[in-house]
Amino acid sequence: MNEYDSNRILDLVKSIGYTATNNPSDADCYVLNTCHIREKATDKVYHDIGRLKKEFRNRKKPMLLVTGCVAQAESVEMLNREKYIDGVVGPQSYHLIPEIIKKIESNKNKNKINSTEFDVVEKFDTLNLIKNSSSKISSYLTIQEGCDKFCHFCVVPYTRGPEFSRSFSEVVKEAKQLVQNGSKEITLLGQNVNAYEYIDQTNTYRLSDLLVKLNNFKELNRIRYTTSHPKDVTKDLIQAHKSCDKLMPILHLPVQSGSSKILNAMNRKHSILEYHEIIEELKRVKPDIRFSSDFIIGYPGETEDDFNQTLDLIERVQFINSYSFIYSPRPGTPAPKKDTINPDVSKKRLIRLQAALEENNSKYKNEFLGKSIEVLFENKLDKQNKYFGRDKFLNSVIVESDQDLSGQLMYIEVNNFNHNSLFGTISNDEKRNFAA
């Protein structure tokens, strides 16, 4: 979502004459778009500002705006701690950035700018008037923001606000813009993307309705969505996985723990039994569907038995890719008030969990060797004619070719792999041996 937000910020500032540069030393304005999910991400903000100060040590400093969730959560603290910052802009206020930049340029506003209101309606009303200029083969499209779940470990409800769904017609309009710009794949985004619900005078639209609508776009090859909450996997959404052939057979469905006791402590609002039932229902309608997830290790109260239940879940579901972290207390959430697990115990558990995930990933990728897979190529990697693409399951695929593969949907025979990618050659054999 931060990548989508950053692209839209660029669209906004074009109206006042700014363009993007790939060279930081050329920047007149430096926008640092931030994440607040984990403490490490917050620390990176100050490290990056330190690098910027060194870059401009003997030159006129650029305007520095910190945007996103760290700006929202720590606005006053940031302005007091780092004088190099000219303004902080929350994720629901970045439509005001052109106006903020002009104020800083004119020096009319001597005070540091703190723009952290929760006016998501005004933001999207503004963005709807500005064409999305992204021309990537694979593009992101935000359809929903915020969260009403209030998991005890999560800061999102406090930085992004309550759940808000964009107008169905405006989402479809922006999707058409992306396809016209050359996008072959669209990923629908939301903090709880499957909580999408837009009600107008005559209809109630859900995520399944958007998927069916986009599935009819002739020039669009693939559709994805992320991130989902198990509580919002509805019957109509499951049916969309069956009926929409362009909806890719991979679902990121965060579970966080394999223990229902820990899920209850986290306020996740679902049990492990319910999670398994969702997985099985999706498999029934889409037999080739695979899953990825998120795991938090060392959450307050986690016992060895709770952790082993998480390992059992991993073995049963066979996640093909996952994100896993040691629990990181976030200010303002209920969880920091609880007793934490010994860091050494948490670290050892994380190592064991990641080893299990890596074993699954390796076994899964090994099944591709000698098989053909369908790959949508996004861009050229380097001067050695290597191209990057993804298969249906979001696996990265690297192929060397003399022809330009960007934007092409091609069959690739896999002959090698590592932790991050599959490697192969263009398949010319009409009798291909397809991977599952």
C-alpha positions in Angstrom: 0.0 0.0 0.0 2.9 2.4 0.7 4.1 1.8 -2.9 0.6 2.7 -4.2 0.5 5.8 -1.9 4.0 6.9 -3.1 3.0 6.7 -6.7 -0.1 8.8 -6.0 1.9 11.4 -4.2 4.0 11.7 -7.4 0.8 12.2 -9.4 -0.3 14.9 -6.9 3.0 16.9 -7.0 3.1 17.0 -10.8 0.4 19.6 -10.5 2.9 22.0 -9.0 5.8 21.2 -11.3 7.6 18.5 -9.4 8.9 15.3 -11.1 10.6 12.2 -9.7 14.4 11.7 -9.6 16.3 8.5 -9.1 19.3 10.5 -7.7 18.7 11.7 -4.2 21.4 14.4 -4.5 19.2 16.1 -7.2 16.2 16.4 -4.9 14.6 19.7 -4.0 12.0 17.9 -2.0 12.5 14.5 -0.2 9.4 12.6 0.8 10.0 9.7 3.1 6.9 7.4 3.1 6.9 5.3 6.2 5.5 2.1 7.9 4.8 1.7 11.6 4.0 -2.0 11.8 7.3 -2.9 13.5 9.7 -0.9 15.6 12.6 -1.7 13.2 10.7 0.1 10.4 10.4 3.2 12.6 14.2 3.1 13.4 14.9 3.1 9.7 13.2 6.5 9.3 15.9 8.2 11.4 18.7 6.3 9.8 17.5 7.5 6.4 17.3 11.1 7.6 20.8 10.7 8.8 22.0 9.6 5.4 20.1 12.6 3.8 21.8 15.1 6.2 25.2 13.6 5.2 24.3 13.9 1.5 23.5 17.6 1.8 26.0 18.5 4.5 27.6 21.3 2.5 24.6 22.2 0.3 21.2 23.7 0.7 19.0 21.1 2.4 16.0 19.8 0.5 12.5 20.1 1.9 11.9 17.0 4.0 8.5 15.6 4.5 7.9 12.4 6.5 4.6 10.8 5.4 2.7 7.6 6.2 2.0 5.8 9.5 5.1 6.7 11.5 4.2 10.4 10.8 0.7 9.7 12.0 1.7 7.9 15.1 4.7 9.9 16.2 4.2 13.3 14.6 5.0 15.6 17.6 7.8 13.4 18.8 9.4 13.4 15.3 9.2 17.1 14.9 10.8 17.6 18.3 13.4 15.0 17.9 14.6 15.8 14.3 14.8 19.5 13.4 15.7 18.6 9.8 12.1 17.6 9.2 9.9 20.3 7.6 6.6 18.6 8.0 4.8 15.3 8.9 1.9 14.1 6.8 -0.4 11.2 7.9 -1.6 8.6 5.4 -5.1 10.2 5.2 -3.7 13.7 4.5 -1.2 13.2 1.7 -3.6 14.8 -0.8 -2.6 18.1 0.9 1.1 17.7 0.0 1.1 20.1 -2.9 -0.3 22.8 -0.7 2.2 22.0 2.1 5.1 22.1 -0.3 4.0 25.6 -1.6 3.8 26.8 2.0 7.3 25.6 2.7 8.6 27.1 -0.6 7.2 30.5 0.2 8.4 30.5 3.8 5.1 31.9 4.9 4.7 29.1 7.4 7.6 29.5 9.9 6.4 26.6 12.0 6.9 22.9 11.2 3.8 21.4 9.5 1.8 18.7 11.3 -0.9 17.4 9.0 -2.3 14.2 10.5 -6.1 14.4 10.2 -8.2 11.3 9.5 -10.2 12.7 6.5 -10.0 9.7 4.2 -13.1 10.8 2.2 -11.5 14.1 1.2 -8.3 12.3 0.3 -9.9 9.9 -2.2 -12.2 12.7 -3.5 -9.0 14.5 -4.4 -7.3 11.5 -5.9 -10.3 10.6 -8.0 -9.8 13.9 -9.9 -6.2 13.0 -10.7 -5.4 10.3 -13.2 -3.3 7.4 -12.0 -0.2 7.6 -14.2 1.4 4.3 -13.2 2.5 2.4 -16.3 3.8 -0.7 -14.6 2.9 -4.2 -16.0 1.8 -5.2 -12.5 0.1 -2.4 -10.6 -1.4 -1.8 -7.2 -4.9 -0.3 -6.6 -6.1 0.7 -3.2 -9.8 -0.1 -2.7 -10.0 -0.1 1.1 -8.2 1.5 4.0 -8.2 1.3 7.8 -9.2 -1.5 10.2 -11.9 -2.1 12.7 -10.6 -5.4 14.1 -8.3 -3.9 16.8 -5.9 -6.9 17.1 -4.1 -6.2 20.4 -0.6 -6.2 18.7 -1.5 -4.0 15.7 -1.1 -0.2 15.4 -3.0 0.1 12.0 -6.4 1.2 13.5 -4.6 4.0 15.2 -2.6 5.1 12.2 -5.0 4.4 9.3 -8.2 4.9 11.1 -11.5 3.0 10.7 -12.4 0.8 7.7 -13.3 2.9 4.7 -14.2 1.5 1.2 -13.9 3.5 -1.9 -16.7 4.0 -4.4 -17.2 1.0 -6.6 -17.4 3.2 -9.8 -14.2 5.1 -8.9 -12.3 1.9 -8.3 -13.4 0.5 -11.7 -12.5 3.9 -13.3 -9.0 3.8 -11.9 -8.6 0.1 -12.9 -9.5 1.1 -16.4 -6.8 3.9 -16.3 -4.2 1.3 -15.2 -5.1 -1.1 -18.0 -5.0 1.8 -20.5 -1.5 2.6 -19.2 -0.4 -0.9 -20.0 -1.0 -2.8 -16.8 -1.6 -6.6 -17.4 -2.0 -7.4 -13.7 -3.8 -5.5 -10.9 -3.5 -6.2 -7.2 -6.4 -4.8 -5.1 -5.1 -3.4 -1.8 -6.5 -2.8 1.6 -5.5 -3.2 5.3 -8.4 -5.6 5.3 -9.1 -5.8 1.6 -11.9 -8.4 1.9 -13.8 -6.1 4.3 -14.5 -4.0 1.2 -18.1 -2.9 1.2 -19.5 0.1 -0.6 -23.2 0.9 -0.4 -24.9 3.3 -2.9 -28.6 4.1 -3.4 -29.3 0.8 -5.1 -26.6 -1.7 -4.4 -24.2 -3.1 -1.9 -20.8 -3.9 -3.5 -18.3 -6.3 -2.0 -14.8 -7.4 -3.0 -16.4 -10.3 -5.0 -18.2 -7.8 -7.2 -15.0 -6.0 -8.0 -13.3 -9.2 -8.9 -16.1 -10.2 -11.2 -16.0 -6.8 -12.8 -12.3 -6.8 -13.4 -12.4 -10.4 -14.6 -14.3 -9.0 -17.7 -11.6 -6.6 -18.6 -10.2 -8.0 -21.9 -6.8 -6.5 -21.7 -6.2 -7.6 -18.1 -4.5 -10.9 -17.6 -4.4 -11.3 -13.9 -6.1 -10.2 -10.7 -4.9 -10.5 -7.1 -5.9 -9.0 -3.8 -4.1 -8.5 -0.4 -4.2 -8.5 2.6 -7.2 -10.5 3.9 -8.6 -11.2 7.3 -10.0 -14.7 7.9 -13.1 -13.1 9.5 -14.1 -11.5 6.2 -13.7 -14.5 3.9 -17.3 -14.7 2.9 -19.2 -17.2 0.8 -19.5 -14.8 -2.2 -15.7 -14.3 -2.1 -15.0 -18.0 -2.0 -17.4 -18.3 -5.0 -15.4 -15.6 -6.9 -12.3 -17.8 -6.6 -14.2 -20.5 -8.5 -15.8 -18.2 -11.2 -13.1 -15.7 -11.9 -10.5 -17.3 -14.1 -8.2 -14.3 -14.0 -8.1 -14.4 -10.2 -4.7 -16.0 -9.4 -4.7 -19.2 -7.2 -2.7 -17.7 -4.3 -4.1 -16.1 -1.2 -2.2 -14.3 1.5 -4.3 -15.1 4.6 -2.5 -14.0 7.8 -3.1 -16.3 10.8 -0.4 -15.0 13.2 -0.5 -18.2 15.4 -1.5 -21.8 15.3 -2.9 -21.6 18.8 -6.5 -20.6 19.4 -5.6 -19.5 22.9 -3.0 -17.1 21.5 -5.4 -16.0 18.8 -7.9 -15.1 21.5 -5.3 -13.2 23.4 -4.5 -11.3 20.2 -8.2 -10.5 19.7 -8.0 -12.1 16.2 -11.8 -12.9 16.2 -11.3 -16.4 14.7 -10.1 -19.8 15.9 -7.7 -22.3 14.3 -10.7 -24.5 13.5 -12.4 -21.7 11.6 -9.1 -20.9 9.8 -8.8 -24.6 8.7 -12.5 -24.5 7.5 -11.8 -21.5 5.3 -8.7 -23.2 3.8 -10.7 -26.3 3.0 -13.6 -24.4 1.5 -11.3 -22.5 -0.8 -9.5 -25.8 -1.8 -12.9 -27.3 -2.8 -13.7 -24.5 -5.2 -10.1 -24.0 -6.4 -8.1 -27.2 -6.0 -4.8 -25.6 -7.1 -5.0 -22.7 -4.7 -2.0 -22.2 -2.4 -1.6 -20.0 0.7 0.9 -17.7 2.3 0.6 -16.1 5.7 2.0 -14.0 8.6 3.3 -15.3 11.9 4.1 -13.5 15.1 6.4 -15.5 17.4 6.8 -14.8 21.1 3.5 -13.1 21.7 2.9 -12.6 25.4 1.6 -15.8 26.9 2.9 -18.1 24.2 4.0 -21.4 25.6 6.0 -24.2 24.0 2.7 -26.0 23.3 1.2 -22.9 21.6 4.3 -22.7 19.4 4.2 -26.3 18.5 0.6 -25.8 17.4 1.9 -23.2 15.0 4.4 -25.7 13.6 1.5 -28.2 13.2 -0.5 -25.6 11.3 2.5 -24.9 8.9 2.9 -28.6 8.3 -0.9 -29.1 7.6 -1.4 -26.1 5.3 2.0 -26.2 3.6 2.3 -22.4 3.1 4.4 -21.6 0.1 5.6 -18.3 1.4 5.2 -16.4 4.7 6.4 -13.5 6.7 7.5 -14.2 10.3 8.6 -11.9 13.1 9.3 -11.9 16.8 6.6 -9.9 18.5 7.3 -6.2 18.5 5.4 -4.1 21.1 3.8 -1.1 19.4 3.0 2.1 21.5 -0.7 2.6 22.1 -1.8 -1.0 21.6 -3.0 -3.2 24.4 -0.3 -5.9 24.0 2.7 -3.9 25.4 0.9 -4.0 28.8 1.3 -7.8 28.9 4.4 -9.8 30.0 6.7 -10.5 27.1 8.5 -13.8 26.3 12.2 -14.1 27.0 13.9 -12.8 23.8 16.3 -15.8 23.6 13.3 -18.2 23.7 11.5 -16.1 21.0 14.6 -16.0 18.8 15.1 -19.8 19.0 11.4 -20.4 18.2 11.6 -18.0 15.2 14.6 -19.9 13.8 12.7 -23.2 14.1 9.6 -21.7 12.5 11.5 -20.2 9.6 13.4 -23.5 9.1 10.0 -25.2 8.7 8.7 -22.6 6.3 11.9 -22.8 4.3 11.6 -26.6 4.1 8.1 -26.2 2.7 9.2 -23.6 0.3 12.1 -25.7 -1.0 9.9 -28.8 -1.4 7.3 -26.8 -3.2 9.8 -25.2 -5.6 11.5 -28.5 -6.3 8.1 -29.7 -7.8 8.6 -27.1 -10.6 11.8 -28.5 -12.0 11.4 -29.7 -15.6 7.8 -28.3 -15.7 6.4 -25.4 -17.7 4.8 -22.4 -15.9 3.0 -19.4 -17.2 4.9 -16.2 -16.4 4.0 -12.5 -16.8 7.2 -10.6 -17.4 7.4 -7.2 -15.8 10.8 -5.7 -16.6 14.4 -6.2 -17.7 16.8 -6.7 -14.7 20.2 -5.7 -16.2 22.3 -5.3 -19.3 22.7 -9.1 -19.5 19.3 -9.6 -21.0 17.8 -11.0 -17.9 14.0 -10.5 -17.4 12.0 -10.6 -14.2 8.4 -11.9 -14.0 6.0 -13.8 -11.8 4.0 -17.0 -12.1 0.4 -17.5 -11.0 1.6 -18.2 -7.4 3.6 -15.0 -7.1 6.9 -16.8 -7.5 9.7 -14.6 -8.9 11.0 -16.0 -12.2 14.3 -15.0 -13.9 14.9 -15.8 -17.6 17.6 -14.7 -20.0 16.4 -13.7 -23.4 17.5 -11.7 -26.5 13.9 -10.6 -27.1 12.1 -8.1 -25.1 9.9 -10.0 -22.7 8.4 -7.0 -20.8 4.6 -7.2 -20.6 4.5 -10.7 -22.3 2.8 -13.7 -20.9 4.9 -16.7 -21.8 5.5 -20.3 -20.8 8.8 -21.0 -19.1 10.5 -24.4 -18.4 12.0 -24.3 -14.9 15.5 -25.7 -14.6 16.7 -24.3 -11.3 15.7 -22.3 -8.2 16.9 -20.7 -5.0 15.2 -19.3 -2.0 13.9 -16.2 -3.8 13.4 -17.2 -7.4 12.8 -19.8 -10.1 15.1 -19.9 -13.2 14.3 -21.2 -16.6 14.2 -20.9 -20.3 11.4 -20.0 -22.8 9.4 -23.1 -23.5 9.0 -23.8 -27.3 7.6 -27.4 -26.9 3.9 -27.5 -27.7 3.7 -30.7 -25.6 4.6 -29.0 -22.4 4.7 -30.7 -19.0 2.8 -28.3 -16.9 3.4 -27.6 -13.2 0.4 -27.9 -10.9 
